[in-house]
C-alpha cells in the first residue's frame, strides 16, 4: 500500500473529518480513504446515508398544541385534488 501526505488541511476541516469518522466508528484515515475512493468513483459499496445534526437543538421544543397544528397542516397538504390530474 502507498501512503499519501495531505498538506494544507485547516483546523475546521480536520475537526469535521475527525467528527465524521468518530460518528461512523472508524479511524480518520479509513474515513479519508473512503472519501477519496468515492470522489474518484472507486467506491465498492453504497454510500452511507449522511446523518445531519443541524436541527437537533429543535427536538422536543414544540408544545402538544403546536405538534397537533403541524400535523393538521401536513394532512391538508397531502390531499390530492383529482381535478388537477386530469
PAMAR-230517 format. One record per residue: residue number from 1; residue in three letters; x, z, y of N, C-alpha, C in turn. Coordinates in Angstrom, 2 decimals. Each point is the difference from the previous one (the first is absolute). Layout:
residues N
   seq   type      n.c1      n.c3      n.c2     ca.c1     ca.c3     ca.c2      c.c1      c.c3      c.c2
   NUM    ALA         X         Z         Y         X         Z         Y         X         Z         Y
...
//
This chain:
residues 86
   seq   type      n.c1      n.c3      n.c2     ca.c1     ca.c3     ca.c2      c.c1      c.c3      c.c2
     1    UNK      0.84      0.00     -1.19     -0.84      0.00      1.19      0.87      0.00      1.24
     2    UNK     -0.44     -0.69      0.98      0.68     -0.06      1.29     -0.50      1.11      0.90
     3    UNK      0.80      0.35      0.98     -0.41      0.98      1.00     -0.09     -0.70      1.35
     4    UNK     -0.83      0.56      0.85     -0.22     -0.57      1.32     -0.02      1.13      1.01
     5    UNK      0.71     -0.17      1.08     -0.02      0.97      1.10     -0.80     -0.61      1.13
     6    UNK     -0.94      0.77      0.51     -0.82     -0.48      1.11      0.35      0.82      1.23
     7    UNK      0.42     -0.67      1.03      0.36      0.67      1.26     -1.11     -0.20      1.03
     8    UNK      0.01      0.85      0.99     -0.95     -0.16      1.11     -1.38      0.56     -0.27
     9    UNK     -0.12      0.89     -0.98     -1.29      0.62     -0.31     -0.19      1.17      0.96
    10    UNK     -1.00     -0.11      0.87     -0.21      1.08      0.96     -0.70      1.19     -0.67
    11    UNK     -0.06      1.09      0.72     -0.55      1.25     -0.54     -1.47     -0.14     -0.42
    12    UNK     -0.77     -0.71      0.81     -1.43     -0.16     -0.30     -0.20     -0.76     -1.32
    13    UNK      0.75     -1.09     -0.18     -0.12     -0.77     -1.24      0.46      0.82     -1.19
    14    UNK      1.11      0.72      0.16      0.52      0.83     -1.10     -1.03      1.05     -0.41
    15    UNK     -0.59      0.66      0.99     -1.00      1.03     -0.27     -1.22     -0.60     -0.71
    16    UNK     -0.43     -1.17      0.45     -1.16     -0.66     -0.62      0.30     -0.38     -1.45
    17    UNK      1.16     -0.57     -0.25      0.37     -0.39     -1.37      0.06      1.24     -0.90
    18    UNK      0.59      1.05      0.51      0.12      1.24     -0.78     -1.37      0.56     -0.34
    19    UNK     -0.90      0.02      0.99     -1.35      0.53     -0.21     -0.78     -0.84     -1.02
    20    UNK      0.07     -1.33      0.14     -0.72     -0.88     -0.91      0.52      0.13     -1.44
    21    UNK      1.32      0.12     -0.14      0.58      0.18     -1.33     -0.48      1.31     -0.62
    22    UNK      0.00      1.04      0.81     -0.44      1.31     -0.50     -1.46     -0.03     -0.44
    23    UNK     -0.85     -0.67      0.78     -1.42     -0.11     -0.36     -0.19     -0.71     -1.32
    24    UNK      0.90     -0.93     -0.32     -0.09     -0.74     -1.25      0.74      0.69     -1.14
    25    UNK      0.71      1.06      0.31      0.71      0.76     -1.02      1.23     -0.72     -0.54
    26    UNK      0.65     -0.82      0.85      1.19     -0.72     -0.42      1.10      0.20      1.04
    27    UNK      1.23     -0.33     -0.40      1.11      0.13      0.94     -0.14     -1.03      1.13
    28    UNK      0.66      0.29      1.11     -0.05     -0.94      1.11      0.68     -1.30     -0.40
    29    UNK      1.08      0.07     -0.77      0.68     -1.21     -0.44     -0.94     -0.88     -0.82
    30    UNK     -0.69      0.60     -0.96     -0.93     -0.77     -0.83     -1.11     -0.61      0.86
    31    UNK     -0.48      0.76      0.97     -1.06     -0.49      0.88      0.48     -1.19      0.82
    32    UNK      1.21      0.10      0.57      0.53     -1.09      0.81      0.24     -1.24     -0.85
    33    UNK      0.51      0.17     -1.21      0.20     -1.15     -0.89     -1.34     -0.65     -0.31
    34    UNK     -1.03      0.81     -0.23     -1.34     -0.53     -0.26     -0.51     -0.81      1.20
    35    UNK      0.20      0.54      1.21     -0.43     -0.71      1.21      0.74     -1.34      0.14
    36    UNK      1.29      0.01     -0.26      0.78     -1.24      0.10     -0.49     -1.03     -1.02
    37    UNK     -0.26      0.42     -1.22     -0.50     -0.93     -1.02     -1.35     -0.59      0.40
    38    UNK     -0.88      0.84      0.53     -1.31     -0.48      0.44      0.16     -0.99      1.14
    39    UNK      0.93      0.27      0.92      0.20     -0.85      1.17      0.47     -1.40     -0.36
    40    UNK      0.76     -0.11     -1.09      0.53     -1.32     -0.39     -0.73     -0.58     -1.20
    41    UNK     -1.13      0.61     -0.38     -0.82     -0.55     -1.08      0.53      0.24     -1.39
    42    UNK      0.78      1.05     -0.19      0.53      0.31     -1.33     -0.67      1.21     -0.64
    43    UNK     -1.07      0.45      0.58     -0.70      1.16     -0.54     -0.67     -0.38     -1.31
    44    UNK      0.15      0.85     -1.01     -0.55     -0.30     -1.31     -1.32      0.69     -0.26
    45    UNK     -0.36      0.92      0.85     -1.26      0.70     -0.21     -0.84     -0.07      1.27
    46    UNK     -1.29      0.18     -0.15     -0.86     -0.05      1.19      0.41      1.07      1.00
    47    UNK     -0.16     -0.32      1.25      0.36      0.93      1.06     -0.90      1.21     -0.04
    48    UNK      0.59      1.17      0.16     -0.78      1.24      0.02     -0.89      0.01      1.24
    49    UNK     -1.20      0.53     -0.14     -0.82      0.11      1.19      0.65      0.96      0.99
    50    UNK     -0.04     -0.37      1.25      0.61      0.84      1.04     -1.00      1.07      0.41
    51    UNK      0.45      1.22     -0.01     -0.85      1.12      0.38      0.33      0.37      1.43
    52    UNK     -1.00     -0.03      0.85      0.19      0.33      1.41     -0.49      1.41      0.27
    53    UNK      0.72      0.70      0.82     -0.40      1.37      0.36     -0.27      0.12      1.50
    54    UNK     -0.20     -1.14      0.66     -0.15     -0.01      1.45     -1.28      0.67      0.48
    55    UNK     -1.01      0.08     -0.85     -1.27      0.59      0.42     -0.25      1.36     -0.65
    56    UNK      1.01      0.56     -0.66     -0.17      1.28     -0.69     -0.49      1.11      0.93
    57    UNK      0.45     -0.03      1.25     -0.39      1.05      0.94     -1.49      0.01      0.29
    58    UNK     -0.71     -1.08     -0.36     -1.44     -0.07      0.24     -0.83      0.51     -1.18
    59    UNK      0.64      0.12     -1.15     -0.74      0.41     -1.21     -0.63      1.37      0.20
    60    UNK     -1.29      0.07     -0.31     -0.72      1.26      0.06     -0.40      0.46      1.40
    61    UNK      0.06     -0.89      0.97     -0.31      0.42      1.37     -1.44     -0.26      0.41
    62    UNK     -0.75     -0.77     -0.78     -1.39     -0.29      0.35     -0.91      1.14     -0.45
    63    UNK     -1.04      0.19      0.79     -1.04      0.95     -0.40     -0.90     -0.71     -1.03
    64    UNK     -0.85      0.77     -0.65     -0.94     -0.58     -0.96     -0.90     -1.02      0.69
    65    UNK     -0.42      0.31      1.20     -0.88     -0.92      0.75      0.72     -1.30      0.33
    66    UNK      1.25      0.08      0.42      0.78     -1.21      0.30      0.19     -0.85     -1.26
    67    UNK      0.24      0.64     -1.11      0.18     -0.74     -1.25     -1.30     -0.69     -0.41
    68    UNK     -1.13      0.68      0.15     -1.30     -0.61     -0.34     -0.28     -1.20      0.91
    69    UNK      0.29      0.15      1.30     -0.23     -1.09      0.96      0.88     -1.20     -0.35
    70    UNK      1.25      0.25     -0.33      0.91     -1.08     -0.38     -0.52     -0.72     -1.24
    71    UNK     -0.42      0.75     -1.00     -0.54     -0.60     -1.23     -1.25     -0.83      0.29
    72    UNK     -0.87      0.51      0.89     -1.22     -0.72      0.35      0.35     -1.34      0.66
    73    UNK      0.95      0.00      0.91      0.40     -1.23      0.69      0.61     -0.99     -0.99
    74    UNK      0.81      0.49     -0.92      0.57     -0.89     -1.02     -1.09     -0.65     -0.85
    75    UNK     -0.99      0.78     -0.37     -1.10     -0.54     -0.81     -0.73     -1.11      0.75
    76    UNK     -0.22      0.19      1.30     -0.66     -1.03      0.80      0.82     -1.29      0.00
    77    UNK      1.31      0.12      0.05      0.87     -1.18      0.03      0.04     -0.72     -1.35
    78    UNK     -0.33      0.71     -1.05      0.04     -0.60     -1.34     -1.25     -0.81     -0.33
    79    UNK     -1.02      0.11      0.83     -1.22     -0.78     -0.22      0.31     -1.48      0.21
    80    UNK     -0.43     -0.82     -0.93      0.25     -1.44      0.06     -1.25     -0.69      0.58
    81    UNK      0.17     -0.76      1.05     -1.08     -0.76      0.59     -0.07     -1.33     -0.76
    82    UNK     -0.94     -0.09     -0.92     -0.11     -1.19     -0.85     -0.18     -1.28      0.81
    83    UNK     -0.65      0.13      1.16     -0.24     -1.18      0.83      1.28     -0.63      0.53
    84    UNK      1.04      0.78      0.15      1.27     -0.52      0.50      0.75     -0.80     -1.07
    85    UNK     -0.39      0.14     -1.27      0.74     -0.62     -1.09     -0.74     -1.19     -0.60
    86    UNK     -0.92     -0.58      0.75     -0.75     -1.16     -0.51      0.37     -1.23      0.74
//
